[in-house]
Amino acid sequence: MAEKKSFVLYTDSRPQWEKLTDEQAGRLIKSVIAYTDTGEVPDFSNFPMEDIMFEGLKAQLNRDTTKWEASKRARSEAGKKGAEVRWGNDA
């Protein structure tokens, strides 16, 4: 995905996670980590519960990453403007 190396897992999704077995949850969390790191979408064709959960998580991960990238750009621009004001040159 991006250079971002983390993700937020929201506790309000706990009821859905608790419907999964430990094996299903393990497969799912490993897939979320891989998706966050590489952008690779897992093949859950044989695991319908994980597939449903992953689609919801993927949408949230994508929204969070988009928000993070916008924040990163805004902070970069603010830093450049601050450097220009402080040092009087183009950063």
PDB file of N, CA, C and O in Angstrom:
ATOM      1  N   MET A   1       0.833  -1.177   0.000  1.00  0.00           N
ATOM      2  CA  MET A   1       0.000   0.000   0.000  1.00  0.00           C
ATOM      3  C   MET A   1       0.880   1.243   0.000  1.00  0.00           C
ATOM      4  O   MET A   1       1.356   1.664  -1.054  1.00  0.00           O
ATOM      5  N   ALA A   2       1.093   1.816   1.139  1.00  0.00           N
ATOM      6  CA  ALA A   2       1.882   3.028   1.234  1.00  0.00           C
ATOM      7  C   ALA A   2       3.107   2.757   2.088  1.00  0.00           C
ATOM      8  O   ALA A   2       3.371   1.619   2.478  1.00  0.00           O
ATOM      9  N   GLU A   3       3.845   3.808   2.371  1.00  0.00           N
ATOM     10  CA  GLU A   3       4.988   3.652   3.247  1.00  0.00           C
ATOM     11  C   GLU A   3       4.557   3.538   4.707  1.00  0.00           C
ATOM     12  O   GLU A   3       5.386   3.323   5.591  1.00  0.00           O
ATOM     13  N   LYS A   4       3.299   3.679   4.943  1.00  0.00           N
ATOM     14  CA  LYS A   4       2.747   3.555   6.285  1.00  0.00           C
ATOM     15  C   LYS A   4       2.937   2.113   6.761  1.00  0.00           C
ATOM     16  O   LYS A   4       2.624   1.168   6.037  1.00  0.00           O
ATOM     17  N   LYS A   5       3.443   1.955   7.959  1.00  0.00           N
ATOM     18  CA  LYS A   5       3.762   0.624   8.473  1.00  0.00           C
ATOM     19  C   LYS A   5       2.912   0.223   9.662  1.00  0.00           C
ATOM     20  O   LYS A   5       3.326  -0.603  10.476  1.00  0.00           O
ATOM     21  N   SER A   6       1.732   0.800   9.766  1.00  0.00           N
ATOM     22  CA  SER A   6       0.863   0.458  10.885  1.00  0.00           C
ATOM     23  C   SER A   6      -0.584   0.610  10.449  1.00  0.00           C
ATOM     24  O   SER A   6      -0.881   1.152   9.385  1.00  0.00           O
ATOM     25  N   PHE A   7      -1.472   0.119  11.293  1.00  0.00           N
ATOM     26  CA  PHE A   7      -2.898   0.293  11.045  1.00  0.00           C
ATOM     27  C   PHE A   7      -3.618   0.318  12.374  1.00  0.00           C
ATOM     28  O   PHE A   7      -3.093  -0.127  13.394  1.00  0.00           O
ATOM     29  N   VAL A   8      -4.838   0.851  12.347  1.00  0.00           N
ATOM     30  CA  VAL A   8      -5.665   0.910  13.544  1.00  0.00           C
ATOM     31  C   VAL A   8      -6.720  -0.177  13.422  1.00  0.00           C
ATOM     32  O   VAL A   8      -7.362  -0.331  12.383  1.00  0.00           O
ATOM     33  N   LEU A   9      -6.884  -0.913  14.484  1.00  0.00           N
ATOM     34  CA  LEU A   9      -7.946  -1.905  14.561  1.00  0.00           C
ATOM     35  C   LEU A   9      -8.928  -1.393  15.601  1.00  0.00           C
ATOM     36  O   LEU A   9      -8.587  -1.297  16.780  1.00  0.00           O
ATOM     37  N   TYR A  10     -10.130  -1.065  15.184  1.00  0.00           N
ATOM     38  CA  TYR A  10     -11.103  -0.416  16.042  1.00  0.00           C
ATOM     39  C   TYR A  10     -11.830  -1.428  16.927  1.00  0.00           C
ATOM     40  O   TYR A  10     -12.246  -2.491  16.466  1.00  0.00           O
ATOM     41  N   THR A  11     -11.973  -1.081  18.193  1.00  0.00           N
ATOM     42  CA  THR A  11     -12.606  -1.996  19.141  1.00  0.00           C
ATOM     43  C   THR A  11     -14.100  -2.153  18.904  1.00  0.00           C
ATOM     44  O   THR A  11     -14.700  -3.106  19.403  1.00  0.00           O
ATOM     45  N   ASP A  12     -14.719  -1.240  18.153  1.00  0.00           N
ATOM     46  CA  ASP A  12     -16.149  -1.411  17.891  1.00  0.00           C
ATOM     47  C   ASP A  12     -16.425  -2.560  16.922  1.00  0.00           C
ATOM     48  O   ASP A  12     -17.579  -2.918  16.690  1.00  0.00           O
ATOM     49  N   SER A  13     -15.363  -3.137  16.358  1.00  0.00           N
ATOM     50  CA  SER A  13     -15.546  -4.320  15.506  1.00  0.00           C
ATOM     51  C   SER A  13     -15.426  -5.618  16.316  1.00  0.00           C
ATOM     52  O   SER A  13     -15.498  -6.712  15.756  1.00  0.00           O
ATOM     53  N   ARG A  14     -15.247  -5.493  17.610  1.00  0.00           N
ATOM     54  CA  ARG A  14     -15.080  -6.678  18.463  1.00  0.00           C
ATOM     55  C   ARG A  14     -16.204  -7.700  18.322  1.00  0.00           C
ATOM     56  O   ARG A  14     -15.911  -8.894  18.255  1.00  0.00           O
ATOM     57  N   PRO A  15     -17.479  -7.297  18.272  1.00  0.00           N
ATOM     58  CA  PRO A  15     -18.535  -8.310  18.127  1.00  0.00           C
ATOM     59  C   PRO A  15     -18.368  -9.185  16.873  1.00  0.00           C
ATOM     60  O   PRO A  15     -18.653 -10.382  16.912  1.00  0.00           O
ATOM     61  N   GLN A  16     -17.914  -8.596  15.777  1.00  0.00           N
ATOM     62  CA  GLN A  16     -17.693  -9.388  14.559  1.00  0.00           C
ATOM     63  C   GLN A  16     -16.510 -10.333  14.747  1.00  0.00           C
ATOM     64  O   GLN A  16     -16.569 -11.491  14.335  1.00  0.00           O
ATOM     65  N   TRP A  17     -15.433  -9.843  15.369  1.00  0.00           N
ATOM     66  CA  TRP A  17     -14.267 -10.687  15.605  1.00  0.00           C
ATOM     67  C   TRP A  17     -14.615 -11.865  16.504  1.00  0.00           C
ATOM     68  O   TRP A  17     -14.091 -12.963  16.315  1.00  0.00           O
ATOM     69  N   GLU A  18     -15.485 -11.654  17.470  1.00  0.00           N
ATOM     70  CA  GLU A  18     -15.830 -12.722  18.394  1.00  0.00           C
ATOM     71  C   GLU A  18     -16.679 -13.815  17.754  1.00  0.00           C
ATOM     72  O   GLU A  18     -16.808 -14.903  18.316  1.00  0.00           O
ATOM     73  N   LYS A  19     -17.247 -13.546  16.609  1.00  0.00           N
ATOM     74  CA  LYS A  19     -17.991 -14.570  15.872  1.00  0.00           C
ATOM     75  C   LYS A  19     -17.051 -15.528  15.128  1.00  0.00           C
ATOM     76  O   LYS A  19     -17.477 -16.585  14.661  1.00  0.00           O
ATOM     77  N   LEU A  20     -15.784 -15.156  15.021  1.00  0.00           N
ATOM     78  CA  LEU A  20     -14.804 -15.986  14.331  1.00  0.00           C
ATOM     79  C   LEU A  20     -14.143 -16.955  15.312  1.00  0.00           C
ATOM     80  O   LEU A  20     -14.000 -16.660  16.499  1.00  0.00           O
ATOM     81  N   THR A  21     -13.747 -18.105  14.795  1.00  0.00           N
ATOM     82  CA  THR A  21     -12.917 -19.010  15.596  1.00  0.00           C
ATOM     83  C   THR A  21     -11.519 -18.406  15.678  1.00  0.00           C
ATOM     84  O   THR A  21     -11.189 -17.479  14.938  1.00  0.00           O
ATOM     85  N   ASP A  22     -10.709 -18.933  16.574  1.00  0.00           N
ATOM     86  CA  ASP A  22      -9.330 -18.450  16.668  1.00  0.00           C
ATOM     87  C   ASP A  22      -8.581 -18.676  15.356  1.00  0.00           C
ATOM     88  O   ASP A  22      -7.765 -17.848  14.951  1.00  0.00           O
ATOM     89  N   GLU A  23      -8.856 -19.787  14.700  1.00  0.00           N
ATOM     90  CA  GLU A  23      -8.201 -20.085  13.424  1.00  0.00           C
ATOM     91  C   GLU A  23      -8.603 -19.053  12.365  1.00  0.00           C
ATOM     92  O   GLU A  23      -7.754 -18.547  11.631  1.00  0.00           O
ATOM     93  N   GLN A  24      -9.892 -18.748  12.292  1.00  0.00           N
ATOM     94  CA  GLN A  24     -10.366 -17.750  11.331  1.00  0.00           C
ATOM     95  C   GLN A  24      -9.781 -16.379  11.638  1.00  0.00           C
ATOM     96  O   GLN A  24      -9.334 -15.674  10.733  1.00  0.00           O
ATOM     97  N   ALA A  25      -9.783 -16.000  12.917  1.00  0.00           N
ATOM     98  CA  ALA A  25      -9.246 -14.696  13.314  1.00  0.00           C
ATOM     99  C   ALA A  25      -7.757 -14.605  12.988  1.00  0.00           C
ATOM    100  O   ALA A  25      -7.278 -13.559  12.549  1.00  0.00           O
ATOM    101  N   GLY A  26      -7.036 -15.686  13.200  1.00  0.00           N
ATOM    102  CA  GLY A  26      -5.611 -15.715  12.875  1.00  0.00           C
ATOM    103  C   GLY A  26      -5.355 -15.519  11.396  1.00  0.00           C
ATOM    104  O   GLY A  26      -4.486 -14.740  11.007  1.00  0.00           O
ATOM    105  N   ARG A  27      -6.116 -16.231  10.567  1.00  0.00           N
ATOM    106  CA  ARG A  27      -5.984 -16.065   9.116  1.00  0.00           C
ATOM    107  C   ARG A  27      -6.282 -14.620   8.715  1.00  0.00           C
ATOM    108  O   ARG A  27      -5.587 -14.026   7.891  1.00  0.00           O
ATOM    109  N   LEU A  28      -7.330 -14.079   9.319  1.00  0.00           N
ATOM    110  CA  LEU A  28      -7.764 -12.731   8.967  1.00  0.00           C
ATOM    111  C   LEU A  28      -6.737 -11.684   9.381  1.00  0.00           C
ATOM    112  O   LEU A  28      -6.393 -10.816   8.578  1.00  0.00           O
ATOM    113  N   ILE A  29      -6.246 -11.744  10.597  1.00  0.00           N
ATOM    114  CA  ILE A  29      -5.299 -10.726  11.045  1.00  0.00           C
ATOM    115  C   ILE A  29      -3.991 -10.814  10.269  1.00  0.00           C
ATOM    116  O   ILE A  29      -3.384  -9.787   9.967  1.00  0.00           O
ATOM    117  N   LYS A  30      -3.551 -12.022   9.942  1.00  0.00           N
ATOM    118  CA  LYS A  30      -2.348 -12.166   9.118  1.00  0.00           C
ATOM    119  C   LYS A  30      -2.566 -11.553   7.736  1.00  0.00           C
ATOM    120  O   LYS A  30      -1.651 -10.960   7.164  1.00  0.00           O
ATOM    121  N   SER A  31      -3.766 -11.696   7.209  1.00  0.00           N
ATOM    122  CA  SER A  31      -4.084 -11.118   5.904  1.00  0.00           C
ATOM    123  C   SER A  31      -4.155  -9.599   5.967  1.00  0.00           C
ATOM    124  O   SER A  31      -3.737  -8.915   5.033  1.00  0.00           O
ATOM    125  N   VAL A  32      -4.685  -9.070   7.066  1.00  0.00           N
ATOM    126  CA  VAL A  32      -4.742  -7.613   7.243  1.00  0.00           C
ATOM    127  C   VAL A  32      -3.329  -7.042   7.316  1.00  0.00           C
ATOM    128  O   VAL A  32      -3.042  -6.010   6.710  1.00  0.00           O
ATOM    129  N   ILE A  33      -2.453  -7.707   8.051  1.00  0.00           N
ATOM    130  CA  ILE A  33      -1.061  -7.252   8.144  1.00  0.00           C
ATOM    131  C   ILE A  33      -0.404  -7.282   6.769  1.00  0.00           C
ATOM    132  O   ILE A  33       0.264  -6.323   6.383  1.00  0.00           O
ATOM    133  N   ALA A  34      -0.584  -8.365   6.033  1.00  0.00           N
ATOM    134  CA  ALA A  34       0.001  -8.471   4.696  1.00  0.00           C
ATOM    135  C   ALA A  34      -0.568  -7.403   3.764  1.00  0.00           C
ATOM    136  O   ALA A  34       0.175  -6.790   2.997  1.00  0.00           O
ATOM    137  N   TYR A  35      -1.880  -7.179   3.824  1.00  0.00           N
ATOM    138  CA  TYR A  35      -2.514  -6.166   2.965  1.00  0.00           C
ATOM    139  C   TYR A  35      -1.974  -4.768   3.285  1.00  0.00           C
ATOM    140  O   TYR A  35      -1.708  -3.979   2.378  1.00  0.00           O
ATOM    141  N   THR A  36      -1.817  -4.470   4.558  1.00  0.00           N
ATOM    142  CA  THR A  36      -1.293  -3.167   4.959  1.00  0.00           C
ATOM    143  C   THR A  36       0.133  -2.986   4.469  1.00  0.00           C
ATOM    144  O   THR A  36       0.519  -1.888   4.069  1.00  0.00           O
ATOM    145  N   ASP A  37       0.909  -4.046   4.499  1.00  0.00           N
ATOM    146  CA  ASP A  37       2.311  -3.978   4.108  1.00  0.00           C
ATOM    147  C   ASP A  37       2.503  -3.977   2.594  1.00  0.00           C
ATOM    148  O   ASP A  37       3.329  -3.227   2.074  1.00  0.00           O
ATOM    149  N   THR A  38       1.743  -4.815   1.883  1.00  0.00           N
ATOM    150  CA  THR A  38       2.009  -5.016   0.452  1.00  0.00           C
ATOM    151  C   THR A  38       0.881  -4.568  -0.469  1.00  0.00           C
ATOM    152  O   THR A  38       1.107  -4.354  -1.660  1.00  0.00           O
ATOM    153  N   GLY A  39      -0.327  -4.423   0.064  1.00  0.00           N
ATOM    154  CA  GLY A  39      -1.480  -4.101  -0.783  1.00  0.00           C
ATOM    155  C   GLY A  39      -2.086  -5.326  -1.433  1.00  0.00           C
ATOM    156  O   GLY A  39      -3.053  -5.218  -2.188  1.00  0.00           O
ATOM    157  N   GLU A  40      -1.523  -6.502  -1.145  1.00  0.00           N
ATOM    158  CA  GLU A  40      -2.023  -7.744  -1.742  1.00  0.00           C
ATOM    159  C   GLU A  40      -3.333  -8.166  -1.081  1.00  0.00           C
ATOM    160  O   GLU A  40      -3.411  -8.304   0.140  1.00  0.00           O
ATOM    161  N   VAL A  41      -4.353  -8.367  -1.903  1.00  0.00           N
ATOM    162  CA  VAL A  41      -5.659  -8.804  -1.406  1.00  0.00           C
ATOM    163  C   VAL A  41      -5.644 -10.330  -1.300  1.00  0.00           C
ATOM    164  O   VAL A  41      -5.333 -11.009  -2.279  1.00  0.00           O
ATOM    165  N   PRO A  42      -5.968 -10.872  -0.145  1.00  0.00           N
ATOM    166  CA  PRO A  42      -5.922 -12.323   0.037  1.00  0.00           C
ATOM    167  C   PRO A  42      -7.055 -13.026  -0.708  1.00  0.00           C
ATOM    168  O   PRO A  42      -8.086 -12.431  -1.022  1.00  0.00           O
ATOM    169  N   ASP A  43      -6.831 -14.290  -0.975  1.00  0.00           N
ATOM    170  CA  ASP A  43      -7.857 -15.120  -1.604  1.00  0.00           C
ATOM    171  C   ASP A  43      -8.605 -15.868  -0.507  1.00  0.00           C
ATOM    172  O   ASP A  43      -8.118 -16.862   0.033  1.00  0.00           O
ATOM    173  N   PHE A  44      -9.784 -15.377  -0.192  1.00  0.00           N
ATOM    174  CA  PHE A  44     -10.611 -16.006   0.813  1.00  0.00           C
ATOM    175  C   PHE A  44     -11.774 -16.758   0.164  1.00  0.00           C
ATOM    176  O   PHE A  44     -12.832 -16.896   0.777  1.00  0.00           O
ATOM    177  N   SER A  45     -11.596 -17.238  -1.048  1.00  0.00           N
ATOM    178  CA  SER A  45     -12.694 -17.903  -1.755  1.00  0.00           C
ATOM    179  C   SER A  45     -13.206 -19.133  -1.003  1.00  0.00           C
ATOM    180  O   SER A  45     -14.372 -19.500  -1.150  1.00  0.00           O
ATOM    181  N   ASN A  46     -12.361 -19.766  -0.209  1.00  0.00           N
ATOM    182  CA  ASN A  46     -12.781 -20.937   0.567  1.00  0.00           C
ATOM    183  C   ASN A  46     -13.150 -20.588   2.010  1.00  0.00           C
ATOM    184  O   ASN A  46     -13.459 -21.471   2.810  1.00  0.00           O
ATOM    185  N   PHE A  47     -13.116 -19.302   2.333  1.00  0.00           N
ATOM    186  CA  PHE A  47     -13.369 -18.859   3.702  1.00  0.00           C
ATOM    187  C   PHE A  47     -14.336 -17.675   3.691  1.00  0.00           C
ATOM    188  O   PHE A  47     -13.902 -16.530   3.816  1.00  0.00           O
ATOM    189  N   PRO A  48     -15.623 -17.927   3.545  1.00  0.00           N
ATOM    190  CA  PRO A  48     -16.585 -16.825   3.379  1.00  0.00           C
ATOM    191  C   PRO A  48     -16.670 -15.860   4.566  1.00  0.00           C
ATOM    192  O   PRO A  48     -16.862 -14.661   4.363  1.00  0.00           O
ATOM    193  N   MET A  49     -16.533 -16.351   5.785  1.00  0.00           N
ATOM    194  CA  MET A  49     -16.588 -15.446   6.941  1.00  0.00           C
ATOM    195  C   MET A  49     -15.426 -14.458   6.927  1.00  0.00           C
ATOM    196  O   MET A  49     -15.607 -13.262   7.153  1.00  0.00           O
ATOM    197  N   GLU A  50     -14.231 -14.979   6.657  1.00  0.00           N
ATOM    198  CA  GLU A  50     -13.064 -14.113   6.593  1.00  0.00           C
ATOM    199  C   GLU A  50     -13.176 -13.137   5.429  1.00  0.00           C
ATOM    200  O   GLU A  50     -12.759 -11.984   5.535  1.00  0.00           O
ATOM    201  N   ASP A  51     -13.737 -13.600   4.323  1.00  0.00           N
ATOM    202  CA  ASP A  51     -13.910 -12.740   3.154  1.00  0.00           C
ATOM    203  C   ASP A  51     -14.808 -11.546   3.476  1.00  0.00           C
ATOM    204  O   ASP A  51     -14.494 -10.411   3.116  1.00  0.00           O
ATOM    205  N   ILE A  52     -15.909 -11.804   4.147  1.00  0.00           N
ATOM    206  CA  ILE A  52     -16.840 -10.736   4.521  1.00  0.00           C
ATOM    207  C   ILE A  52     -16.157  -9.763   5.481  1.00  0.00           C
ATOM    208  O   ILE A  52     -16.248  -8.548   5.304  1.00  0.00           O
ATOM    209  N   MET A  53     -15.486 -10.287   6.477  1.00  0.00           N
ATOM    210  CA  MET A  53     -14.790  -9.434   7.445  1.00  0.00           C
ATOM    211  C   MET A  53     -13.684  -8.623   6.771  1.00  0.00           C
ATOM    212  O   MET A  53     -13.522  -7.434   7.044  1.00  0.00           O
ATOM    213  N   PHE A  54     -12.930  -9.273   5.893  1.00  0.00           N
ATOM    214  CA  PHE A  54     -11.808  -8.581   5.260  1.00  0.00           C
ATOM    215  C   PHE A  54     -12.287  -7.407   4.418  1.00  0.00           C
ATOM    216  O   PHE A  54     -11.658  -6.349   4.427  1.00  0.00           O
ATOM    217  N   GLU A  55     -13.386  -7.574   3.693  1.00  0.00           N
ATOM    218  CA  GLU A  55     -13.880  -6.483   2.852  1.00  0.00           C
ATOM    219  C   GLU A  55     -14.192  -5.238   3.680  1.00  0.00           C
ATOM    220  O   GLU A  55     -13.878  -4.123   3.264  1.00  0.00           O
ATOM    221  N   GLY A  56     -14.802  -5.419   4.841  1.00  0.00           N
ATOM    222  CA  GLY A  56     -15.079  -4.293   5.720  1.00  0.00           C
ATOM    223  C   GLY A  56     -13.802  -3.669   6.273  1.00  0.00           C
ATOM    224  O   GLY A  56     -13.664  -2.447   6.325  1.00  0.00           O
ATOM    225  N   LEU A  57     -12.877  -4.521   6.683  1.00  0.00           N
ATOM    226  CA  LEU A  57     -11.604  -4.026   7.199  1.00  0.00           C
ATOM    227  C   LEU A  57     -10.801  -3.323   6.120  1.00  0.00           C
ATOM    228  O   LEU A  57     -10.169  -2.299   6.378  1.00  0.00           O
ATOM    229  N   LYS A  58     -10.825  -3.871   4.912  1.00  0.00           N
ATOM    230  CA  LYS A  58     -10.084  -3.263   3.799  1.00  0.00           C
ATOM    231  C   LYS A  58     -10.591  -1.854   3.520  1.00  0.00           C
ATOM    232  O   LYS A  58      -9.797  -0.938   3.304  1.00  0.00           O
ATOM    233  N   ALA A  59     -11.899  -1.678   3.525  1.00  0.00           N
ATOM    234  CA  ALA A  59     -12.467  -0.351   3.292  1.00  0.00           C
ATOM    235  C   ALA A  59     -12.004   0.627   4.373  1.00  0.00           C
ATOM    236  O   ALA A  59     -11.652   1.766   4.067  1.00  0.00           O
ATOM    237  N   GLN A  60     -12.001   0.192   5.627  1.00  0.00           N
ATOM    238  CA  GLN A  60     -11.550   1.059   6.711  1.00  0.00           C
ATOM    239  C   GLN A  60     -10.062   1.348   6.598  1.00  0.00           C
ATOM    240  O   GLN A  60      -9.638   2.486   6.799  1.00  0.00           O
ATOM    241  N   LEU A  61      -9.267   0.340   6.280  1.00  0.00           N
ATOM    242  CA  LEU A  61      -7.828   0.544   6.109  1.00  0.00           C
ATOM    243  C   LEU A  61      -7.551   1.548   4.998  1.00  0.00           C
ATOM    244  O   LEU A  61      -6.686   2.413   5.137  1.00  0.00           O
ATOM    245  N   ASN A  62      -8.283   1.430   3.899  1.00  0.00           N
ATOM    246  CA  ASN A  62      -8.092   2.362   2.787  1.00  0.00           C
ATOM    247  C   ASN A  62      -8.474   3.787   3.184  1.00  0.00           C
ATOM    248  O   ASN A  62      -7.764   4.733   2.843  1.00  0.00           O
ATOM    249  N   ARG A  63      -9.592   3.951   3.902  1.00  0.00           N
ATOM    250  CA  ARG A  63      -9.987   5.288   4.372  1.00  0.00           C
ATOM    251  C   ARG A  63      -8.931   5.863   5.310  1.00  0.00           C
ATOM    252  O   ARG A  63      -8.554   7.028   5.188  1.00  0.00           O
ATOM    253  N   ASP A  64      -8.456   5.042   6.249  1.00  0.00           N
ATOM    254  CA  ASP A  64      -7.452   5.512   7.198  1.00  0.00           C
ATOM    255  C   ASP A  64      -6.155   5.894   6.488  1.00  0.00           C
ATOM    256  O   ASP A  64      -5.533   6.896   6.841  1.00  0.00           O
ATOM    257  N   THR A  65      -5.744   5.116   5.502  1.00  0.00           N
ATOM    258  CA  THR A  65      -4.510   5.411   4.769  1.00  0.00           C
ATOM    259  C   THR A  65      -4.654   6.699   3.973  1.00  0.00           C
ATOM    260  O   THR A  65      -3.729   7.510   3.938  1.00  0.00           O
ATOM    261  N   THR A  66      -5.795   6.897   3.337  1.00  0.00           N
ATOM    262  CA  THR A  66      -6.033   8.133   2.587  1.00  0.00           C
ATOM    263  C   THR A  66      -5.966   9.339   3.521  1.00  0.00           C
ATOM    264  O   THR A  66      -5.360  10.357   3.184  1.00  0.00           O
ATOM    265  N   LYS A  67      -6.580   9.225   4.675  1.00  0.00           N
ATOM    266  CA  LYS A  67      -6.561  10.305   5.669  1.00  0.00           C
ATOM    267  C   LYS A  67      -5.138  10.556   6.150  1.00  0.00           C
ATOM    268  O   LYS A  67      -4.729  11.709   6.290  1.00  0.00           O
ATOM    269  N   TRP A  68      -4.381   9.496   6.404  1.00  0.00           N
ATOM    270  CA  TRP A  68      -2.996   9.617   6.858  1.00  0.00           C
ATOM    271  C   TRP A  68      -2.139  10.306   5.800  1.00  0.00           C
ATOM    272  O   TRP A  68      -1.326  11.171   6.127  1.00  0.00           O
ATOM    273  N   GLU A  69      -2.317   9.927   4.527  1.00  0.00           N
ATOM    274  CA  GLU A  69      -1.533  10.534   3.451  1.00  0.00           C
ATOM    275  C   GLU A  69      -1.847  12.027   3.311  1.00  0.00           C
ATOM    276  O   GLU A  69      -0.941  12.830   3.087  1.00  0.00           O
ATOM    277  N   ALA A  70      -3.115  12.399   3.442  1.00  0.00           N
ATOM    278  CA  ALA A  70      -3.497  13.815   3.368  1.00  0.00           C
ATOM    279  C   ALA A  70      -2.879  14.589   4.531  1.00  0.00           C
ATOM    280  O   ALA A  70      -2.385  15.701   4.344  1.00  0.00           O
ATOM    281  N   SER A  71      -2.907  14.010   5.715  1.00  0.00           N
ATOM    282  CA  SER A  71      -2.317  14.651   6.882  1.00  0.00           C
ATOM    283  C   SER A  71      -0.802  14.805   6.709  1.00  0.00           C
ATOM    284  O   SER A  71      -0.228  15.834   7.068  1.00  0.00           O
ATOM    285  N   LYS A  72      -0.174  13.784   6.165  1.00  0.00           N
ATOM    286  CA  LYS A  72       1.268  13.816   5.934  1.00  0.00           C
ATOM    287  C   LYS A  72       1.632  14.928   4.957  1.00  0.00           C
ATOM    288  O   LYS A  72       2.595  15.662   5.179  1.00  0.00           O
ATOM    289  N   ARG A  73       0.855  15.055   3.864  1.00  0.00           N
ATOM    290  CA  ARG A  73       1.101  16.128   2.884  1.00  0.00           C
ATOM    291  C   ARG A  73       0.918  17.498   3.533  1.00  0.00           C
ATOM    292  O   ARG A  73       1.737  18.395   3.333  1.00  0.00           O
ATOM    293  N   ALA A  74      -0.146  17.658   4.303  1.00  0.00           N
ATOM    294  CA  ALA A  74      -0.419  18.944   4.945  1.00  0.00           C
ATOM    295  C   ALA A  74       0.696  19.315   5.918  1.00  0.00           C
ATOM    296  O   ALA A  74       1.111  20.472   5.975  1.00  0.00           O
ATOM    297  N   ARG A  75       1.174  18.353   6.671  1.00  0.00           N
ATOM    298  CA  ARG A  75       2.261  18.629   7.617  1.00  0.00           C
ATOM    299  C   ARG A  75       3.554  18.968   6.892  1.00  0.00           C
ATOM    300  O   ARG A  75       4.318  19.822   7.343  1.00  0.00           O
ATOM    301  N   SER A  76       3.800  18.307   5.780  1.00  0.00           N
ATOM    302  CA  SER A  76       4.986  18.599   4.986  1.00  0.00           C
ATOM    303  C   SER A  76       4.938  20.034   4.458  1.00  0.00           C
ATOM    304  O   SER A  76       5.923  20.768   4.538  1.00  0.00           O
ATOM    305  N   GLU A  77       3.790  20.419   3.922  1.00  0.00           N
ATOM    306  CA  GLU A  77       3.634  21.788   3.411  1.00  0.00           C
ATOM    307  C   GLU A  77       3.780  22.810   4.537  1.00  0.00           C
ATOM    308  O   GLU A  77       4.421  23.846   4.357  1.00  0.00           O
ATOM    309  N   ALA A  78       3.195  22.525   5.681  1.00  0.00           N
ATOM    310  CA  ALA A  78       3.314  23.440   6.817  1.00  0.00           C
ATOM    311  C   ALA A  78       4.767  23.563   7.261  1.00  0.00           C
ATOM    312  O   ALA A  78       5.224  24.653   7.606  1.00  0.00           O
ATOM    313  N   GLY A  79       5.482  22.461   7.251  1.00  0.00           N
ATOM    314  CA  GLY A  79       6.898  22.485   7.615  1.00  0.00           C
ATOM    315  C   GLY A  79       7.720  23.304   6.638  1.00  0.00           C
ATOM    316  O   GLY A  79       8.614  24.048   7.040  1.00  0.00           O
ATOM    317  N   LYS A  80       7.416  23.167   5.344  1.00  0.00           N
ATOM    318  CA  LYS A  80       8.133  23.948   4.327  1.00  0.00           C
ATOM    319  C   LYS A  80       7.867  25.435   4.499  1.00  0.00           C
ATOM    320  O   LYS A  80       8.782  26.251   4.393  1.00  0.00           O
ATOM    321  N   LYS A  81       6.616  25.787   4.763  1.00  0.00           N
ATOM    322  CA  LYS A  81       6.267  27.196   4.967  1.00  0.00           C
ATOM    323  C   LYS A  81       6.940  27.738   6.220  1.00  0.00           C
ATOM    324  O   LYS A  81       7.444  28.861   6.228  1.00  0.00           O
ATOM    325  N   GLY A  82       6.945  26.941   7.267  1.00  0.00           N
ATOM    326  CA  GLY A  82       7.600  27.363   8.502  1.00  0.00           C
ATOM    327  C   GLY A  82       9.090  27.568   8.318  1.00  0.00           C
ATOM    328  O   GLY A  82       9.657  28.526   8.843  1.00  0.00           O
ATOM    329  N   ALA A  83       9.730  26.675   7.574  1.00  0.00           N
ATOM    330  CA  ALA A  83      11.164  26.808   7.306  1.00  0.00           C
ATOM    331  C   ALA A  83      11.439  28.049   6.478  1.00  0.00           C
ATOM    332  O   ALA A  83      12.428  28.747   6.701  1.00  0.00           O
ATOM    333  N   GLU A  84      10.569  28.322   5.529  1.00  0.00           N
ATOM    334  CA  GLU A  84      10.758  29.505   4.675  1.00  0.00           C
ATOM    335  C   GLU A  84      10.641  30.784   5.500  1.00  0.00           C
ATOM    336  O   GLU A  84      11.425  31.718   5.329  1.00  0.00           O
ATOM    337  N   VAL A  85       9.664  30.816   6.388  1.00  0.00           N
ATOM    338  CA  VAL A  85       9.496  31.992   7.248  1.00  0.00           C
ATOM    339  C   VAL A  85      10.688  32.139   8.186  1.00  0.00           C
ATOM    340  O   VAL A  85      11.197  33.242   8.387  1.00  0.00           O
ATOM    341  N   ARG A  86      11.123  31.041   8.749  1.00  0.00           N
ATOM    342  CA  ARG A  86      12.210  31.110   9.726  1.00  0.00           C
ATOM    343  C   ARG A  86      13.557  31.399   9.081  1.00  0.00           C
ATOM    344  O   ARG A  86      14.333  32.211   9.585  1.00  0.00           O
ATOM    345  N   TRP A  87      13.824  30.745   7.988  1.00  0.00           N
ATOM    346  CA  TRP A  87      15.162  30.851   7.378  1.00  0.00           C
ATOM    347  C   TRP A  87      15.203  31.745   6.144  1.00  0.00           C
ATOM    348  O   TRP A  87      16.280  32.063   5.640  1.00  0.00           O
ATOM    349  N   GLY A  88      14.039  32.146   5.662  1.00  0.00           N
ATOM    350  CA  GLY A  88      13.977  33.060   4.521  1.00  0.00           C
ATOM    351  C   GLY A  88      14.440  32.474   3.209  1.00  0.00           C
ATOM    352  O   GLY A  88      14.939  33.197   2.346  1.00  0.00           O
ATOM    353  N   ASN A  89      14.283  31.171   3.047  1.00  0.00           N
ATOM    354  CA  ASN A  89      14.643  30.543   1.779  1.00  0.00           C
ATOM    355  C   ASN A  89      13.592  29.512   1.406  1.00  0.00           C
ATOM    356  O   ASN A  89      12.703  29.203   2.199  1.00  0.00           O
ATOM    357  N   ASP A  90      13.698  28.986   0.205  1.00  0.00           N
ATOM    358  CA  ASP A  90      12.759  27.951  -0.244  1.00  0.00           C
ATOM    359  C   ASP A  90      13.246  26.604   0.264  1.00  0.00           C
ATOM    360  O   ASP A  90      14.342  26.154  -0.073  1.00  0.00           O
ATOM    361  N   ALA A  91      12.411  25.968   1.083  1.00  0.00           N
ATOM    362  CA  ALA A  91      12.780  24.659   1.636  1.00  0.00           C
ATOM    363  C   ALA A  91      12.414  23.559   0.682  1.00  0.00           C
ATOM    364  O   ALA A  91      12.647  22.386   0.974  1.00  0.00           O
TER     365      ALA A  91
END
